[in-house]
Amino acid sequence: MNSTMIQFFHWYTDGNSQLYDQIKNSADYLNDLGIDYVWFPPAMKGNAGGYSVGYDPYDLFDLGEFDQKGIIPTKYGSKDQYLDAIKSLKEKNIKTIVDIVLNHKAGGDEKEKFLAVEVDPENRQKNISEPFEIESYTKFTFPSREKKYSDFVWNYTCFSGVDFAEGQDEGIFQIIHDHGNGWEEMISDEKGNYDFLMYNDIDHRNPFVREELNYWAKWYQELTNFDGVRLDALKHQSAEFYKEWLQLLRTNSGKNIFAVGEYWAPGELPLLQKYIDYTEGCMNLFDSSLQQNFHTASTEGNTYDLREIFNETLTLADPQHSVSLVDNHDTQPLQALEAPVEKWFKPIAYALILLRENGFPCVFYPDLFGAHYTDKDKEGNDQEIFLDKVEKIEELLKARKNYAYGEQKDYFEDANCLGWVRLGNDEHAGCAVVLSNKDAYEKAMEVGKNYAGRTFCDYLGWFEDKVTIDENGWGNFPVPAGNVSVWVAEE
C-alpha cells in the first residue's frame, strides 16, 4: 500500500477561517496526486482565539462552535466548515488525521490558590524554593459552552505544574497535590524530567482527567469519524497514558485508528526505539533524524556523502513505525526547531521519501502550495520568508502513485549519486530513480530482462533522449547536476 499524507497547514497559515474551505476545495487535486491522508491542524479553540495555531488548547469540545476567547470560529474555520471539509475528503476516499494536544491547557477562566514549589528550569528535579502558596489560572469552567457535551470542570488538581503565578517572575511551579508526587515518569532524563513544557501541564495520573480525555476522544471520533491521530509533544507526556488512550479509542470506534506521534529527538534513534518498545508499537513516530539528515545534507552540499542519508534513522531501523518527512511547522524558517531543508535539495529529499519502499511519507503544505509570511528572527528583527513550491513535486507524487511499487534494488556505491530500481508488481510498472548532489551523472542499473529492447523516458521531463534497455536488462540512466530523475518504461 503506497499511502501518502499531507500536513495541510504550517505555523503561519492564513487566518480568517479559510483553511477548512481550502481543504474542501482541494479534495479532487489531492486525490489526483495520490494523497490518502490529510493531517488537519488542531481544531479546538485555543487561548489565542482566532489567532491560535492550535497548540495552546483552551476547550477541547469547542471546534469553532462557541463564542469563547473573543471569537466563534477558530483561525481555520467553524465547526460546520470543519465537518464539511472532512466529508468532502471522505467522498474522494481520503482519510482524516486530527491533531491531538493533550499535554497542556491554556487560558483558564478563574484563578485558584494552592501549594507549589518552584523548580530549576534546567533541572526540574531540583527545587529552588520551599513549598509556598501561589495563585494561577487553573480553573476551566467554559462559561460560554454552558456544559454542553461535558460538565467537567478542570481545577488545579488536574495539573502537575504551571508557568504563571500571580505576582511572581516567570518560572516553573510544580503543584503539590494528592494525585502524584512530583512529575510524571518520562522515558528520557532531559532537563532532569521533561514532563513540563508550557502553560498548565495536564496530570495524566488523575483518574478523573483520564476519564474525561477518554470520553472526549470517543465524542470527537463519533462526531468527525476521523481515521487517524497525530499526537503532540510525546516527549513531555506519560507513555503509559497514550497506550491506554489509544486502546480505548480503537475499541470504542471499532476502527484501527492510525496514530503517529511527535517525539522530536533528531540523532537519538535509541530514544525513539525505546519509546516504541515502551508503548508496544501502538503508534508510529515521525523520523526526526531523517529530517535532520536532509537539513544537514542540504547545507553541506556536494561534500555530504549521500550514502549516509539513512544512517541512524527510524526509516532504516524500523520502517513499520516510521513516518518520514522533509519539513514541518516546527522546522520551517523562524520556528522553534528551525532546521529547514534548502530549496535545491528538496526534490532529492522528496524522492527519497516518496519513491522508496520504507516509511510512510508526509508532504508539508508549503512544499506543495508555497507560503509567504513575516516574523521576528532570533535577534528580534522582522524577516520576510518566501517558501516556493518544490520543483516537480506533483510529478514526484504521481510517480509514487503510479510507479513506486515492488522489490527495490539499490545502487548506493557513489558518495554523490544514488540510484535505485523499483521492479513493479502485477498491477503496476516500476521505475528507475537517480539523484545527485554534485555533477550531472549517468548510472548503470538493472531493470530486468523483461524490459530488454524497451525504452525508458524521463518522467520529470529533464531529458528528451530515451534510455534503451540492453539484452541483459540494464540501462544507463542520467540525472541533472544537483537534482533527481525518474525513469519509466514507455507504453
C-alpha positions in Angstrom: 0.0 0.0 0.0 1.6 3.3 -1.1 -0.1 5.6 1.4 0.9 9.3 1.5 -0.2 12.0 3.8 -0.1 15.8 3.7 0.3 18.2 6.6 -2.3 20.7 5.3 -1.1 23.7 7.3 2.0 25.4 8.6 2.8 27.7 11.5 1.9 30.8 9.6 -1.2 29.5 7.8 -3.5 32.4 6.9 -6.3 33.1 9.4 -9.8 34.4 8.6 -11.3 30.9 8.9 -10.3 30.0 5.3 -8.3 26.8 5.7 -11.2 24.2 6.0 -12.7 25.6 2.8 -9.4 25.3 1.1 -9.1 21.7 2.1 -12.6 21.0 0.9 -11.9 22.6 -2.4 -8.6 20.7 -2.8 -10.1 17.2 -2.4 -10.0 16.4 -6.2 -6.5 17.8 -6.6 -5.2 15.8 -3.6 -6.9 12.6 -4.9 -5.3 13.1 -8.3 -1.8 13.3 -6.7 -2.4 10.1 -4.7 -2.7 11.7 -1.3 -4.6 9.3 1.0 -4.5 11.1 4.4 -4.9 14.8 5.3 -3.5 15.9 8.6 -5.6 18.8 9.9 -4.3 21.4 12.4 -5.6 21.2 16.0 -9.3 22.0 15.6 -10.1 23.0 19.2 -10.4 26.6 20.4 -7.1 27.9 21.6 -6.2 30.6 24.1 -5.3 33.0 21.3 -8.8 32.6 19.8 -8.8 33.5 16.1 -5.0 33.8 16.1 -4.3 30.4 17.7 -2.3 27.9 15.6 -3.9 25.3 17.9 -1.1 24.3 20.3 -2.5 26.4 23.2 -5.7 24.4 23.7 -8.4 26.0 25.8 -11.5 24.0 25.3 -11.3 20.5 23.6 -15.1 20.5 23.0 -15.1 23.8 21.1 -14.4 23.1 17.4 -15.4 26.6 16.3 -18.9 26.5 17.8 -19.0 28.7 20.9 -18.2 32.4 21.5 -15.0 31.9 23.5 -11.7 33.7 23.5 -13.3 36.5 21.5 -14.5 34.5 18.5 -16.8 31.7 17.4 -14.8 30.1 14.6 -11.1 29.1 15.1 -8.3 30.5 12.9 -9.1 27.7 10.4 -12.9 27.9 10.3 -16.2 27.0 12.1 -17.3 23.6 13.3 -19.6 23.3 10.2 -16.8 24.1 7.8 -14.6 21.6 9.6 -17.1 18.8 9.2 -17.8 19.8 5.6 -14.1 19.5 4.7 -13.8 16.1 6.3 -17.0 15.0 4.4 -15.5 16.2 1.1 -12.3 14.3 1.6 -14.2 11.1 2.5 -16.1 11.3 -0.8 -12.7 11.0 -2.5 -11.6 8.2 -0.2 -9.2 10.5 1.5 -8.8 9.8 5.2 -8.5 12.4 8.0 -5.8 12.7 10.6 -6.7 15.0 13.6 -4.1 16.8 15.7 -4.4 15.9 19.4 -2.8 18.2 22.0 -3.3 16.7 25.5 -0.1 17.8 27.2 -1.3 21.1 28.5 -4.2 23.6 28.7 -4.1 27.4 28.3 -6.3 30.3 29.2 -8.0 29.3 32.4 -11.2 31.1 33.3 -10.6 31.6 37.1 -7.7 31.8 39.4 -7.1 29.3 42.3 -4.8 29.3 45.3 -2.7 26.2 46.0 0.6 24.9 47.3 3.5 24.7 44.8 7.3 24.6 44.7 9.5 26.4 42.2 11.9 24.2 40.3 15.1 24.8 38.2 14.0 25.2 34.5 17.2 23.3 33.5 16.7 20.5 36.1 13.1 20.1 37.0 14.0 17.6 39.7 15.8 20.3 41.7 13.6 22.6 43.9 14.7 26.2 44.2 12.1 27.2 46.8 10.3 25.8 49.8 6.6 24.9 49.2 4.5 28.2 49.2 1.0 29.3 48.2 0.6 30.6 44.6 -2.3 31.8 42.6 -2.8 30.8 38.9 -5.4 30.4 36.2 -6.1 26.7 36.7 -9.9 26.6 36.8 -11.6 26.0 33.5 -15.4 26.3 33.6 -16.0 27.2 29.9 -19.0 29.5 30.7 -20.0 30.2 27.1 -20.3 26.5 26.4 -22.7 26.1 29.3 -21.8 22.4 30.0 -22.8 21.3 26.5 -21.1 17.9 25.7 -19.4 17.8 29.1 -19.8 19.3 32.5 -16.3 18.5 33.6 -14.6 21.4 35.4 -10.7 21.4 35.3 -9.0 22.7 38.5 -5.5 22.7 39.9 -5.7 19.0 40.9 -5.8 18.2 37.2 -2.4 19.7 36.6 1.2 18.9 37.7 2.7 22.3 37.1 2.2 25.9 35.8 4.4 28.6 34.3 2.4 31.5 35.7 2.0 32.5 39.3 0.4 35.9 40.3 3.0 38.4 41.4 5.9 36.0 40.7 8.5 36.2 38.0 8.1 33.7 35.2 9.2 30.2 36.3 8.1 26.6 36.6 6.0 25.8 39.6 5.3 22.2 40.5 1.8 21.8 42.0 1.6 19.9 45.3 -1.5 17.7 45.5 -2.6 14.1 46.1 -2.7 12.6 42.6 1.0 12.0 42.2 4.2 13.0 43.9 6.3 15.2 41.6 6.4 15.0 37.9 5.1 12.0 35.8 7.7 9.5 34.7 9.3 10.2 31.3 11.5 7.8 29.2 14.3 10.4 28.9 16.0 12.4 31.6 16.4 15.5 29.5 16.2 18.6 31.8 16.1 16.2 34.8 12.4 15.4 33.9 10.8 17.0 30.8 7.2 16.4 31.9 6.6 20.2 31.9 6.5 22.0 28.6 4.2 25.1 28.9 1.0 26.6 30.3 -0.9 24.3 32.7 0.6 20.8 32.5 -2.1 18.1 32.5 -1.5 15.4 35.1 -2.5 12.1 33.4 -2.3 10.3 36.8 -5.5 11.9 37.9 -8.2 9.3 37.2 -10.9 12.0 36.6 -8.6 13.6 34.0 -8.0 10.3 32.2 -11.7 9.5 32.2 -12.5 12.9 30.7 -9.9 12.6 28.0 -11.1 9.1 27.1 -14.7 10.3 26.9 -13.6 13.3 24.8 -11.8 11.1 22.3 -14.9 8.9 21.9 -17.1 12.0 21.4 -14.6 13.5 18.9 -14.3 10.3 16.9 -18.1 9.8 16.7 -18.6 13.4 15.6 -16.0 13.5 12.9 -15.3 9.9 12.1 -11.6 10.6 11.8 -9.2 7.9 10.7 -6.0 8.8 12.4 -4.4 10.9 15.1 -1.2 13.0 15.3 -0.2 13.1 18.9 1.6 16.3 20.0 4.6 16.6 22.4 5.0 13.0 23.4 8.4 13.8 24.9 6.5 15.6 27.7 3.8 13.0 28.5 3.3 9.7 30.1 3.8 6.9 27.6 1.5 4.8 29.8 -1.4 7.2 29.3 -1.3 7.1 25.5 -1.2 3.3 25.4 -4.4 3.2 27.4 -6.0 6.2 25.5 -5.3 4.7 22.0 -6.5 1.2 23.0 -9.8 2.7 24.3 -10.2 4.9 21.2 -9.7 1.9 18.9 -12.0 -0.3 20.9 -14.8 2.4 21.2 -14.7 3.3 17.5 -14.3 -0.3 16.2 -11.6 1.1 13.8 -7.9 0.5 13.7 -7.2 4.2 14.1 -3.8 5.2 12.7 -1.5 7.0 15.1 1.7 9.0 14.6 3.4 10.7 17.5 5.7 13.7 17.7 8.7 12.6 19.7 11.2 15.1 18.3 14.7 13.7 19.0 17.0 14.2 16.0 20.0 12.0 16.1 18.6 10.0 19.0 17.4 6.8 17.4 17.7 4.7 20.5 15.3 7.0 22.3 12.6 6.6 19.5 13.1 2.8 19.6 12.8 2.9 23.4 9.5 4.8 23.1 8.1 2.4 20.5 9.1 -0.6 22.7 7.6 1.0 25.8 4.3 1.7 24.0 4.3 -1.8 22.5 4.3 -0.4 18.9 0.9 1.1 19.3 1.9 4.1 17.2 4.3 5.4 14.5 6.7 8.2 15.1 8.0 11.0 12.9 11.5 10.3 11.7 13.1 13.4 13.2 16.6 12.0 12.5 16.0 11.6 8.7 14.6 15.2 8.7 17.8 16.3 10.4 19.9 14.4 7.8 18.1 16.1 5.0 18.8 19.5 6.6 22.5 18.7 7.0 22.8 17.3 3.5 21.2 20.4 2.1 23.5 22.8 3.9 26.7 20.7 3.3 26.1 20.5 -0.5 28.4 18.2 -2.5 30.6 17.4 0.5 27.8 15.4 2.0 28.1 11.6 1.5 24.6 10.6 0.3 25.3 7.0 1.2 24.8 8.1 4.9 21.5 9.8 4.4 19.6 6.9 6.2 22.1 6.4 8.9 20.6 6.4 12.4 17.1 6.9 11.1 13.9 5.2 12.1 13.0 4.7 8.4 16.0 2.4 8.1 15.9 0.7 11.6 12.1 0.2 11.9 10.2 1.3 8.7 6.9 -0.1 10.0 6.8 2.5 12.7 8.3 5.5 10.7 6.6 8.5 9.2 9.1 10.2 7.0 9.0 14.0 6.3 11.1 16.7 4.7 9.9 19.7 6.9 7.1 20.6 9.2 5.7 23.6 11.2 8.4 23.4 13.8 11.4 23.1 11.4 10.3 25.8 9.0 12.2 29.1 9.0 11.8 31.3 12.1 10.3 28.5 14.2 11.4 26.8 17.4 13.2 23.8 16.0 14.2 25.6 12.8 16.1 23.2 10.6 14.7 23.8 7.1 15.8 21.8 4.1 17.4 24.0 1.4 15.3 24.6 -1.7 17.8 22.9 -4.1 17.8 19.6 -2.1 14.0 19.3 -1.5 13.3 17.4 -4.8 16.0 14.9 -3.8 14.6 14.6 -0.2 11.1 14.0 -1.6 12.4 11.4 -4.0 14.0 9.6 -1.0 10.7 9.5 1.0 8.2 9.1 -1.9 9.8 6.6 -4.2 11.4 4.1 -1.9 9.9 1.1 -0.1 10.3 2.2 3.5 8.4 4.7 5.6 5.1 6.5 5.4 5.8 9.8 3.7 4.3 13.1 4.8 4.3 16.1 2.4 4.4 19.6 4.0 1.9 22.2 2.9 4.3 25.0 1.7 6.2 22.4 -0.4 3.0 21.7 -2.4 1.4 25.2 -2.3 4.1 27.6 -1.4 4.0 30.1 1.5 4.8 33.7 2.4 5.0 35.2 5.9 6.8 37.6 8.1 8.0 37.0 11.7 10.8 38.1 14.0 14.2 36.3 13.9 16.3 35.4 16.9 17.7 39.0 17.0 14.1 40.4 17.1 14.2 41.8 13.5 11.3 41.4 11.1 12.1 38.8 8.4 10.1 38.1 5.3 10.1 34.5 4.2 9.1 33.1 0.8 8.8 29.3 0.5 8.4 28.2 -3.1 6.5 25.1 -4.1 9.0 22.3 -4.5 10.1 21.8 -8.2 8.4 18.8 -9.8 6.6 17.8 -6.5 3.4 16.9 -8.4 5.4 14.7 -10.8 7.1 13.0 -7.8 3.8 12.4 -6.1 2.3 11.0 -9.3 5.4 8.8 -9.8 4.8 7.4 -6.3 1.1 6.8 -7.1 1.8 5.1 -10.4 5.2 3.5 -10.4 6.8 3.2 -6.9 5.9 -0.5 -6.4 7.6 -3.8 -6.0 11.0 -5.0 -5.0 13.7 -2.4 -4.6 17.3 -2.7 -5.8 19.8 -0.1 -4.5 22.9 1.3 -6.3 24.5 3.3 -3.4 28.1 2.9 -4.4 28.8 6.5 -5.0 29.0 9.3 -2.4 27.4 11.9 -4.7 25.0 9.9 -6.7 22.4 7.3 -5.5 20.2 5.2 -7.6 17.5 2.5 -7.1 15.1 0.5 -9.2 11.6 -0.5 -8.2 10.6 -3.6 -10.1 6.9 -3.1 -10.1 4.2 -5.7 -9.3 1.2 -7.4 -11.0 -0.8 -4.1 -11.3 2.0 -1.5 -11.7 5.1 -1.0 -13.8 8.2 0.0 -11.8 10.7 2.9 -12.2 14.4 3.8 -12.0 15.4 6.7 -9.8 18.8 8.6 -9.9 19.8 11.5 -7.7 22.9 13.6 -7.5 24.1 16.3 -5.0 27.0 17.2 -7.3 27.5 16.9 -11.1 25.4 15.6 -13.8 25.8 11.8 -13.8 24.8 8.6 -15.5 24.2 5.4 -13.5 24.0 1.9 -14.9 21.2 -0.1 -13.2 19.3 -3.3 -14.0 15.6 -3.1 -14.5 15.2 -6.8 -15.6 15.4 -8.8 -18.8 11.7 -8.5 -19.3 12.4 -4.9 -20.4 15.2 -5.8 -22.9 14.9 -3.7 -26.0 12.3 -1.4 -24.4 12.8 2.4 -24.0 12.5 4.4 -20.8 11.6 8.1 -20.7 12.3 10.7 -18.1 9.1 11.2 -16.1 10.2 14.6 -14.7 10.9 15.9 -18.2 14.6 16.9 -17.8 15.8 14.7 -20.7 14.3 14.3 -24.2 16.6 11.4 -25.1 15.3 7.9 -24.1 17.2 5.1 -22.5 17.2 1.8 -24.3 17.5 -1.3 -22.1 20.1 -3.9 -23.3 19.6 -7.6 -23.7 20.7 -8.3 -20.1 18.1 -5.8 -18.7 20.5 -3.0 -18.0 20.3 0.7 -18.9 22.4 3.9 -18.3 20.1 6.4 -16.6 21.2 10.1 -16.5 20.5 12.7 -13.8 21.0 16.5 -14.0 23.5 18.1 -11.6 22.2 18.5 -8.0 18.8 17.0 -8.9 16.7 13.8 -9.3 15.4 12.0 -12.4 12.8 9.3 -12.5 12.7 6.9 -15.5 9.7 4.8 -16.5 9.1 2.4 -19.4 7.2 3.8 -22.4 3.9 2.1 -23.1 
